[in-house]
Amino acid sequence: MKKDIHPTYYQDAVVKCACGNTFTTGSTIKEIHIEICSACHPFYTGKQKLIDNAGRVERFQKIQAKKAEVAKVRKGKKVKKAKAKTKKQESQVKLEKTKKLANNQMGKK
């Protein structure tokens, strides 16, 4: 094996997180700076951090609220069919009444 081709390995390399947590590990770099670690990651802590990218979350919630409003006002197919059916029945009843009246009037003449 060739000598002096491998970087130096530090047994006590310090890892520093943005949250302030530090721990040691083995690495070829003496000091490592990270943004998120197991002490502050939502998966491990159980706390959800909401990262908002230019109001995307608010925009999504706004769209969902509009959809919910429209769904409340909108009538389903069953309601529309039932309404059309009753309307048709009412028109048939009116037509029968007018036919009876017409027949009665013709019979009187």
N, CA, C and O atoms as CSV, one atom per row, in Angstrom:
chain,resi,resn,atom,element,x,y,z
A,1,MET,N,N,0.845,-1.180,0.000
A,1,MET,CA,C,0.000,0.000,0.000
A,1,MET,C,C,0.888,1.240,0.000
A,1,MET,O,O,1.909,1.286,0.686
A,2,LYS,N,N,0.484,2.250,-0.782
A,2,LYS,CA,C,1.282,3.478,-0.868
A,2,LYS,C,C,1.106,4.309,0.387
A,2,LYS,O,O,0.036,4.319,0.997
A,3,LYS,N,N,2.160,5.000,0.764
A,3,LYS,CA,C,2.131,5.887,1.932
A,3,LYS,C,C,1.795,7.299,1.490
A,3,LYS,O,O,2.057,7.685,0.351
A,4,ASP,N,N,1.209,8.073,2.407
A,4,ASP,CA,C,0.900,9.495,2.241
A,4,ASP,C,C,-0.109,9.794,1.129
A,4,ASP,O,O,-0.096,10.902,0.591
A,5,ILE,N,N,-0.969,8.866,0.770
A,5,ILE,CA,C,-2.015,9.188,-0.212
A,5,ILE,C,C,-3.372,9.402,0.455
A,5,ILE,O,O,-4.272,9.983,-0.151
A,6,HIS,N,N,-3.527,8.941,1.689
A,6,HIS,CA,C,-4.791,9.086,2.396
A,6,HIS,C,C,-4.793,10.359,3.237
A,6,HIS,O,O,-3.761,10.722,3.802
A,7,PRO,N,N,-5.959,11.057,3.332
A,7,PRO,CA,C,-6.034,12.238,4.202
A,7,PRO,C,C,-5.953,11.818,5.667
A,7,PRO,O,O,-6.169,10.653,6.001
A,8,THR,N,N,-5.642,12.769,6.528
A,8,THR,CA,C,-5.552,12.455,7.960
A,8,THR,C,C,-6.952,12.242,8.513
A,8,THR,O,O,-7.891,12.962,8.172
A,9,TYR,N,N,-7.069,11.255,9.360
A,9,TYR,CA,C,-8.350,10.893,9.956
A,9,TYR,C,C,-8.367,11.368,11.399
A,9,TYR,O,O,-7.480,11.039,12.186
A,10,TYR,N,N,-9.401,12.157,11.738
A,10,TYR,CA,C,-9.541,12.694,13.091
A,10,TYR,C,C,-10.580,11.869,13.843
A,10,TYR,O,O,-11.735,11.791,13.424
A,11,GLN,N,N,-10.182,11.266,14.929
A,11,GLN,CA,C,-11.092,10.463,15.755
A,11,GLN,C,C,-12.093,11.336,16.511
A,11,GLN,O,O,-13.197,10.896,16.831
A,12,ASP,N,N,-11.693,12.578,16.791
A,12,ASP,CA,C,-12.530,13.471,17.601
A,12,ASP,C,C,-13.000,14.689,16.797
A,12,ASP,O,O,-12.893,15.818,17.276
A,13,ALA,N,N,-13.508,14.479,15.609
A,13,ALA,CA,C,-14.037,15.578,14.797
A,13,ALA,C,C,-15.340,16.068,15.429
A,13,ALA,O,O,-16.192,15.269,15.816
A,14,VAL,N,N,-15.481,17.390,15.528
A,14,VAL,CA,C,-16.640,17.993,16.186
A,14,VAL,C,C,-17.670,18.390,15.117
A,14,VAL,O,O,-17.344,19.049,14.130
A,15,VAL,N,N,-18.920,17.970,15.344
A,15,VAL,CA,C,-20.025,18.337,14.461
A,15,VAL,C,C,-20.889,19.342,15.204
A,15,VAL,O,O,-21.372,19.068,16.303
A,16,LYS,N,N,-21.083,20.536,14.584
A,16,LYS,CA,C,-21.878,21.605,15.201
A,16,LYS,C,C,-23.110,21.861,14.348
A,16,LYS,O,O,-23.021,22.090,13.142
A,17,CYS,N,N,-24.266,21.815,15.010
A,17,CYS,CA,C,-25.536,22.054,14.320
A,17,CYS,C,C,-25.956,23.509,14.495
A,17,CYS,O,O,-25.494,24.184,15.414
A,18,ALA,N,N,-26.827,23.989,13.620
A,18,ALA,CA,C,-27.343,25.355,13.708
A,18,ALA,C,C,-28.193,25.547,14.963
A,18,ALA,O,O,-28.331,26.668,15.450
A,19,CYS,N,N,-28.763,24.462,15.489
A,19,CYS,CA,C,-29.592,24.567,16.691
A,19,CYS,C,C,-28.743,24.676,17.956
A,19,CYS,O,O,-29.273,24.971,19.027
A,20,GLY,N,N,-27.434,24.440,17.849
A,20,GLY,CA,C,-26.543,24.544,19.008
A,20,GLY,C,C,-26.063,23.192,19.508
A,20,GLY,O,O,-25.180,23.138,20.364
A,21,ASN,N,N,-26.601,22.131,19.013
A,21,ASN,CA,C,-26.200,20.791,19.419
A,21,ASN,C,C,-24.823,20.459,18.837
A,21,ASN,O,O,-24.552,20.753,17.673
A,22,THR,N,N,-23.954,19.844,19.653
A,22,THR,CA,C,-22.647,19.407,19.175
A,22,THR,C,C,-22.415,17.961,19.586
A,22,THR,O,O,-22.885,17.513,20.633
A,23,PHE,N,N,-21.685,17.240,18.747
A,23,PHE,CA,C,-21.281,15.878,19.073
A,23,PHE,C,C,-19.996,15.560,18.317
A,23,PHE,O,O,-19.627,16.258,17.373
A,24,THR,N,N,-19.328,14.506,18.743
A,24,THR,CA,C,-18.058,14.135,18.105
A,24,THR,C,C,-18.239,12.864,17.297
A,24,THR,O,O,-19.061,12.005,17.616
A,25,THR,N,N,-17.449,12.773,16.248
A,25,THR,CA,C,-17.464,11.612,15.370
A,25,THR,C,C,-16.105,11.502,14.704
A,25,THR,O,O,-15.255,12.369,14.901
A,26,GLY,N,N,-15.886,10.485,13.942
A,26,GLY,CA,C,-14.639,10.338,13.205
A,26,GLY,C,C,-14.810,10.852,11.792
A,26,GLY,O,O,-15.792,10.523,11.127
A,27,SER,N,N,-13.858,11.664,11.319
A,27,SER,CA,C,-13.952,12.232,9.985
A,27,SER,C,C,-12.587,12.708,9.520
A,27,SER,O,O,-11.639,12.785,10.302
A,28,THR,N,N,-12.502,13.025,8.237
A,28,THR,CA,C,-11.265,13.594,7.694
A,28,THR,C,C,-11.258,15.108,7.831
A,28,THR,O,O,-10.254,15.757,7.540
A,29,ILE,N,N,-12.379,15.672,8.273
A,29,ILE,CA,C,-12.478,17.113,8.509
A,29,ILE,C,C,-12.569,17.317,10.015
A,29,ILE,O,O,-13.316,16.617,10.699
A,30,LYS,N,N,-11.807,18.278,10.528
A,30,LYS,CA,C,-11.724,18.472,11.974
A,30,LYS,C,C,-13.016,19.040,12.564
A,30,LYS,O,O,-13.426,18.636,13.653
A,31,GLU,N,N,-13.664,19.977,11.853
A,31,GLU,CA,C,-14.885,20.612,12.348
A,31,GLU,C,C,-15.924,20.649,11.227
A,31,GLU,O,O,-15.639,21.112,10.123
A,32,ILE,N,N,-17.128,20.158,11.520
A,32,ILE,CA,C,-18.191,20.103,10.521
A,32,ILE,C,C,-19.373,20.939,11.012
A,32,ILE,O,O,-19.800,20.797,12.158
A,33,HIS,N,N,-19.905,21.814,10.145
A,33,HIS,CA,C,-21.074,22.646,10.467
A,33,HIS,C,C,-22.261,22.146,9.635
A,33,HIS,O,O,-22.182,22.057,8.410
A,34,ILE,N,N,-23.348,21.826,10.318
A,34,ILE,CA,C,-24.554,21.344,9.638
A,34,ILE,C,C,-25.754,22.210,10.005
A,34,ILE,O,O,-25.723,22.934,11.000
A,35,GLU,N,N,-26.808,22.133,9.198
A,35,GLU,CA,C,-28.007,22.941,9.431
A,35,GLU,C,C,-29.036,22.240,10.298
A,35,GLU,O,O,-29.767,22.891,11.044
A,36,ILE,N,N,-29.098,20.921,10.207
A,36,ILE,CA,C,-30.124,20.180,10.936
A,36,ILE,C,C,-29.531,18.859,11.426
A,36,ILE,O,O,-28.756,18.213,10.720
A,37,CYS,N,N,-29.906,18.471,12.641
A,37,CYS,CA,C,-29.380,17.228,13.222
A,37,CYS,C,C,-30.529,16.436,13.836
A,37,CYS,O,O,-31.687,16.840,13.726
A,38,SER,N,N,-30.225,15.326,14.475
A,38,SER,CA,C,-31.270,14.495,15.058
A,38,SER,C,C,-31.948,15.171,16.249
A,38,SER,O,O,-33.056,14.788,16.627
A,39,ALA,N,N,-31.300,16.163,16.837
A,39,ALA,CA,C,-31.894,16.867,17.977
A,39,ALA,C,C,-32.957,17.870,17.536
A,39,ALA,O,O,-33.854,18.208,18.310
A,40,CYS,N,N,-32.858,18.347,16.292
A,40,CYS,CA,C,-33.821,19.350,15.844
A,40,CYS,C,C,-34.620,18.915,14.616
A,40,CYS,O,O,-35.472,19.674,14.154
A,41,HIS,N,N,-34.379,17.736,14.077
A,41,HIS,CA,C,-35.115,17.260,12.902
A,41,HIS,C,C,-36.534,16.844,13.318
A,41,HIS,O,O,-36.699,16.131,14.307
A,42,PRO,N,N,-37.554,17.282,12.575
A,42,PRO,CA,C,-38.942,16.979,12.940
A,42,PRO,C,C,-39.253,15.484,13.028
A,42,PRO,O,O,-40.096,15.082,13.829
A,43,PHE,N,N,-38.600,14.668,12.232
A,43,PHE,CA,C,-38.861,13.229,12.254
A,43,PHE,C,C,-38.476,12.629,13.600
A,43,PHE,O,O,-39.175,11.755,14.111
A,44,TYR,N,N,-37.384,13.084,14.169
A,44,TYR,CA,C,-36.897,12.525,15.434
A,44,TYR,C,C,-37.510,13.204,16.655
A,44,TYR,O,O,-37.668,12.572,17.699
A,45,THR,N,N,-37.856,14.482,16.532
A,45,THR,CA,C,-38.402,15.211,17.682
A,45,THR,C,C,-39.923,15.074,17.786
A,45,THR,O,O,-40.485,15.197,18.874
A,46,GLY,N,N,-40.574,14.824,16.676
A,46,GLY,CA,C,-42.034,14.736,16.674
A,46,GLY,C,C,-42.694,16.098,16.561
A,46,GLY,O,O,-43.922,16.184,16.546
A,47,LYS,N,N,-41.919,17.154,16.481
A,47,LYS,CA,C,-42.450,18.502,16.311
A,47,LYS,C,C,-42.330,18.886,14.845
A,47,LYS,O,O,-41.271,18.739,14.235
A,48,GLN,N,N,-43.425,19.375,14.294
A,48,GLN,CA,C,-43.401,19.758,12.897
A,48,GLN,C,C,-42.986,21.209,12.761
A,48,GLN,O,O,-43.562,22.093,13.395
A,49,LYS,N,N,-41.993,21.446,11.937
A,49,LYS,CA,C,-41.585,22.809,11.632
A,49,LYS,C,C,-42.152,23.133,10.263
A,49,LYS,O,O,-41.960,22.382,9.307
A,50,LEU,N,N,-42.838,24.237,10.174
A,50,LEU,CA,C,-43.452,24.630,8.927
A,50,LEU,C,C,-42.517,25.585,8.201
A,50,LEU,O,O,-42.285,26.708,8.650
A,51,ILE,N,N,-41.995,25.135,7.097
A,51,ILE,CA,C,-41.110,25.972,6.298
A,51,ILE,C,C,-41.954,26.526,5.162
A,51,ILE,O,O,-42.436,25.773,4.316
A,52,ASP,N,N,-42.129,27.824,5.142
A,52,ASP,CA,C,-42.991,28.464,4.159
A,52,ASP,C,C,-42.142,29.055,3.043
A,52,ASP,O,O,-41.346,29.967,3.265
A,53,ASN,N,N,-42.321,28.527,1.859
A,53,ASN,CA,C,-41.603,29.039,0.700
A,53,ASN,C,C,-42.486,30.028,-0.040
A,53,ASN,O,O,-43.318,29.640,-0.860
A,54,ALA,N,N,-42.304,31.277,0.247
A,54,ALA,CA,C,-42.992,32.372,-0.443
A,54,ALA,C,C,-44.508,32.239,-0.400
A,54,ALA,O,O,-45.175,32.473,-1.407
A,55,GLY,N,N,-45.064,31.867,0.757
A,55,GLY,CA,C,-46.504,31.824,0.934
A,55,GLY,C,C,-47.199,30.659,0.268
A,55,GLY,O,O,-48.409,30.717,0.052
A,56,ARG,N,N,-46.486,29.617,-0.062
A,56,ARG,CA,C,-47.094,28.479,-0.747
A,56,ARG,C,C,-48.114,27.766,0.136
A,56,ARG,O,O,-49.153,27.312,-0.342
A,57,VAL,N,N,-47.811,27.674,1.411
A,57,VAL,CA,C,-48.726,26.988,2.324
A,57,VAL,C,C,-50.036,27.768,2.426
A,57,VAL,O,O,-51.117,27.184,2.349
A,58,GLU,N,N,-49.940,29.084,2.598
A,58,GLU,CA,C,-51.144,29.912,2.688
A,58,GLU,C,C,-51.940,29.834,1.402
A,58,GLU,O,O,-53.168,29.758,1.435
A,59,ARG,N,N,-51.250,29.851,0.263
A,59,ARG,CA,C,-51.932,29.771,-1.018
A,59,ARG,C,C,-52.677,28.437,-1.154
A,59,ARG,O,O,-53.813,28.403,-1.629
A,60,PHE,N,N,-52.043,27.359,-0.742
A,60,PHE,CA,C,-52.669,26.042,-0.796
A,60,PHE,C,C,-53.902,25.991,0.107
A,60,PHE,O,O,-54.947,25.473,-0.287
A,61,GLN,N,N,-53.772,26.536,1.325
A,61,GLN,CA,C,-54.908,26.535,2.252
A,61,GLN,C,C,-56.051,27.387,1.715
A,61,GLN,O,O,-57.219,27.042,1.893
A,62,LYS,N,N,-55.726,28.487,1.067
A,62,LYS,CA,C,-56.740,29.360,0.485
A,62,LYS,C,C,-57.502,28.636,-0.627
A,62,LYS,O,O,-58.725,28.741,-0.714
A,63,ILE,N,N,-56.783,27.904,-1.472
A,63,ILE,CA,C,-57.406,27.150,-2.548
A,63,ILE,C,C,-58.310,26.066,-1.983
A,63,ILE,O,O,-59.412,25.856,-2.490
A,64,GLN,N,N,-57.859,25.376,-0.942
A,64,GLN,CA,C,-58.655,24.322,-0.329
A,64,GLN,C,C,-59.929,24.890,0.301
A,64,GLN,O,O,-60.986,24.262,0.240
A,65,ALA,N,N,-59.827,26.076,0.904
A,65,ALA,CA,C,-61.002,26.718,1.500
A,65,ALA,C,C,-62.022,27.070,0.416
A,65,ALA,O,O,-63.222,26.882,0.612
A,66,LYS,N,N,-61.554,27.579,-0.723
A,66,LYS,CA,C,-62.463,27.906,-1.822
A,66,LYS,C,C,-63.167,26.657,-2.334
A,66,LYS,O,O,-64.367,26.682,-2.607
A,67,LYS,N,N,-62.416,25.565,-2.462
A,67,LYS,CA,C,-63.009,24.307,-2.933
A,67,LYS,C,C,-64.082,23.825,-1.962
A,67,LYS,O,O,-65.118,23.314,-2.388
A,68,ALA,N,N,-63.844,23.983,-0.665
A,68,ALA,CA,C,-64.815,23.557,0.336
A,68,ALA,C,C,-66.088,24.395,0.236
A,68,ALA,O,O,-67.190,23.861,0.360
A,69,GLU,N,N,-65.945,25.710,0.013
A,69,GLU,CA,C,-67.109,26.586,-0.134
A,69,GLU,C,C,-67.938,26.192,-1.345
A,69,GLU,O,O,-69.164,26.113,-1.268
A,70,VAL,N,N,-67.272,25.947,-2.453
A,70,VAL,CA,C,-67.968,25.567,-3.681
A,70,VAL,C,C,-68.681,24.237,-3.485
A,70,VAL,O,O,-69.795,24.053,-3.975
A,71,ALA,N,N,-68.056,23.317,-2.781
A,71,ALA,CA,C,-68.667,22.006,-2.544
A,71,ALA,C,C,-69.934,22.131,-1.712
A,71,ALA,O,O,-70.878,21.367,-1.913
A,72,LYS,N,N,-69.972,23.085,-0.778
A,72,LYS,CA,C,-71.168,23.288,0.040
A,72,LYS,C,C,-72.334,23.786,-0.813
A,72,LYS,O,O,-73.471,23.351,-0.628
A,73,VAL,N,N,-72.059,24.680,-1.731
A,73,VAL,CA,C,-73.094,25.299,-2.550
A,73,VAL,C,C,-73.541,24.381,-3.679
A,73,VAL,O,O,-74.722,24.344,-4.027
A,74,ARG,N,N,-72.604,23.646,-4.243
A,74,ARG,CA,C,-72.880,22.797,-5.397
A,74,ARG,C,C,-73.817,21.649,-5.021
A,74,ARG,O,O,-73.704,21.048,-3.953
A,75,LYS,N,N,-74.726,21.373,-5.917
A,75,LYS,CA,C,-75.661,20.289,-5.697
A,75,LYS,C,C,-75.146,19.065,-6.430
A,75,LYS,O,O,-74.566,19.176,-7.510
A,76,GLY,N,N,-75.356,17.911,-5.846
A,76,GLY,CA,C,-74.913,16.674,-6.454
A,76,GLY,C,C,-75.853,16.212,-7.558
A,76,GLY,O,O,-76.933,16.774,-7.739
A,77,LYS,N,N,-75.445,15.199,-8.285
A,77,LYS,CA,C,-76.251,14.666,-9.380
A,77,LYS,C,C,-77.580,14.121,-8.882
A,77,LYS,O,O,-78.606,14.309,-9.535
A,78,LYS,N,N,-77.579,13.451,-7.739
A,78,LYS,CA,C,-78.821,12.870,-7.217
A,78,LYS,C,C,-79.853,13.957,-6.943
A,78,LYS,O,O,-81.031,13.795,-7.262
A,79,VAL,N,N,-79.412,15.055,-6.356
A,79,VAL,CA,C,-80.334,16.143,-6.039
A,79,VAL,C,C,-80.879,16.738,-7.325
A,79,VAL,O,O,-82.073,17.017,-7.426
A,80,LYS,N,N,-80.007,16.934,-8.311
A,80,LYS,CA,C,-80.442,17.507,-9.577
A,80,LYS,C,C,-81.434,16.586,-10.285
A,80,LYS,O,O,-82.439,17.048,-10.824
A,81,LYS,N,N,-81.147,15.268,-10.284
A,81,LYS,CA,C,-82.042,14.313,-10.934
A,81,LYS,C,C,-83.400,14.270,-10.245
A,81,LYS,O,O,-84.437,14.222,-10.907
A,82,ALA,N,N,-83.391,14.287,-8.916
A,82,ALA,CA,C,-84.645,14.251,-8.160
A,82,ALA,C,C,-85.473,15.497,-8.449
A,82,ALA,O,O,-86.691,15.420,-8.604
A,83,LYS,N,N,-84.809,16.634,-8.519
A,83,LYS,CA,C,-85.504,17.892,-8.794
A,83,LYS,C,C,-86.107,17.866,-10.199
A,83,LYS,O,O,-87.244,18.294,-10.403
A,84,ALA,N,N,-85.342,17.364,-11.157
A,84,ALA,CA,C,-85.838,17.275,-12.531
A,84,ALA,C,C,-87.009,16.307,-12.617
A,84,ALA,O,O,-87.967,16.558,-13.349
A,85,LYS,N,N,-86.943,15.208,-11.879
A,85,LYS,CA,C,-88.010,14.220,-11.896
A,85,LYS,C,C,-89.306,14.804,-11.340
A,85,LYS,O,O,-90.372,14.610,-11.924
A,86,THR,N,N,-89.222,15.517,-10.217
A,86,THR,CA,C,-90.425,16.132,-9.632
A,86,THR,C,C,-90.990,17.193,-10.562
A,86,THR,O,O,-92.207,17.337,-10.673
A,87,LYS,N,N,-90.122,17.932,-11.228
A,87,LYS,CA,C,-90.567,18.954,-12.161
A,87,LYS,C,C,-91.319,18.308,-13.325
A,87,LYS,O,O,-92.348,18.815,-13.773
A,88,LYS,N,N,-90.794,17.194,-13.801
A,88,LYS,CA,C,-91.428,16.478,-14.909
A,88,LYS,C,C,-92.799,15.944,-14.485
A,88,LYS,O,O,-93.770,16.026,-15.237
A,89,GLN,N,N,-92.859,15.399,-13.273
A,89,GLN,CA,C,-94.127,14.870,-12.760
A,89,GLN,C,C,-95.158,15.987,-12.617
A,89,GLN,O,O,-96.330,15.806,-12.948
A,90,GLU,N,N,-94.711,17.150,-12.118
A,90,GLU,CA,C,-95.619,18.285,-11.964
A,90,GLU,C,C,-96.167,18.731,-13.319
A,90,GLU,O,O,-97.351,19.040,-13.451
A,91,SER,N,N,-95.290,18.758,-14.322
A,91,SER,CA,C,-95.740,19.183,-15.652
A,91,SER,C,C,-96.720,18.169,-16.241
A,91,SER,O,O,-97.660,18.553,-16.937
A,92,GLN,N,N,-96.508,16.868,-15.967
A,92,GLN,CA,C,-97.440,15.843,-16.449
A,92,GLN,C,C,-98.801,15.985,-15.769
A,92,GLN,O,O,-99.840,15.824,-16.410
A,93,VAL,N,N,-98.792,16.288,-14.469
A,93,VAL,CA,C,-100.043,16.480,-13.736
A,93,VAL,C,C,-100.798,17.680,-14.302
A,93,VAL,O,O,-102.015,17.614,-14.479
A,94,LYS,N,N,-100.104,18.757,-14.583
A,94,LYS,CA,C,-100.737,19.945,-15.156
A,94,LYS,C,C,-101.318,19.639,-16.539
A,94,LYS,O,O,-102.415,20.085,-16.878
A,95,LEU,N,N,-100.569,18.877,-17.320
A,95,LEU,CA,C,-101.025,18.523,-18.660
A,95,LEU,C,C,-102.293,17.681,-18.587
A,95,LEU,O,O,-103.221,17.897,-19.367
A,96,GLU,N,N,-102.347,16.722,-17.660
A,96,GLU,CA,C,-103.536,15.890,-17.496
A,96,GLU,C,C,-104.737,16.721,-17.065
A,96,GLU,O,O,-105.854,16.500,-17.534
A,97,LYS,N,N,-104.501,17.683,-16.164
A,97,LYS,CA,C,-105.598,18.555,-15.719
A,97,LYS,C,C,-106.138,19.373,-16.875
A,97,LYS,O,O,-107.351,19.514,-17.029
A,98,THR,N,N,-105.253,19.904,-17.680
A,98,THR,CA,C,-105.710,20.721,-18.813
A,98,THR,C,C,-106.456,19.861,-19.827
A,98,THR,O,O,-107.419,20.323,-20.440
A,99,LYS,N,N,-106.021,18.613,-20.009
A,99,LYS,CA,C,-106.732,17.708,-20.925
A,99,LYS,C,C,-108.139,17.404,-20.399
A,99,LYS,O,O,-109.104,17.389,-21.164
A,100,LYS,N,N,-108.247,17.162,-19.094
A,100,LYS,CA,C,-109.555,16.886,-18.496
A,100,LYS,C,C,-110.475,18.083,-18.643
A,100,LYS,O,O,-111.649,17.936,-18.980
A,101,LEU,N,N,-109.937,19.271,-18.387
A,101,LEU,CA,C,-110.734,20.487,-18.535
A,101,LEU,C,C,-111.197,20.655,-19.975
A,101,LEU,O,O,-112.350,21.000,-20.235
A,102,ALA,N,N,-110.284,20.408,-20.900
A,102,ALA,CA,C,-110.625,20.539,-22.322
A,102,ALA,C,C,-111.700,19.540,-22.703
A,102,ALA,O,O,-112.631,19.883,-23.433
A,103,ASN,N,N,-111.588,18.304,-22.220
A,103,ASN,CA,C,-112.595,17.284,-22.521
A,103,ASN,C,C,-113.946,17.630,-21.906
A,103,ASN,O,O,-114.985,17.420,-22.534
A,104,ASN,N,N,-113.941,18.159,-20.685
A,104,ASN,CA,C,-115.179,18.554,-20.015
A,104,ASN,C,C,-115.868,19.677,-20.767
A,104,ASN,O,O,-117.087,19.680,-20.932
A,105,GLN,N,N,-115.068,20.626,-21.218
A,105,GLN,CA,C,-115.640,21.766,-21.924
A,105,GLN,C,C,-116.201,21.332,-23.268
A,105,GLN,O,O,-117.238,21.837,-23.699
A,106,MET,N,N,-115.529,20.402,-23.933
A,106,MET,CA,C,-116.017,19.913,-25.225
A,106,MET,C,C,-117.298,19.104,-25.047
A,106,MET,O,O,-118.202,19.143,-25.881
A,107,GLY,N,N,-117.350,18.370,-23.933
A,107,GLY,CA,C,-118.530,17.564,-23.660
A,107,GLY,C,C,-119.742,18.421,-23.355
A,107,GLY,O,O,-120.863,18.001,-23.643
A,108,LYS,N,N,-119.563,19.619,-22.777
A,108,LYS,CA,C,-120.659,20.516,-22.428
A,108,LYS,C,C,-121.227,21.184,-23.655
A,108,LYS,O,O,-122.411,21.518,-23.674
A,109,LYS,N,N,-120.436,21.388,-24.666
A,109,LYS,CA,C,-120.906,22.097,-25.860
A,109,LYS,C,C,-121.804,21.304,-26.650
A,109,LYS,O,O,-122.285,21.764,-27.686
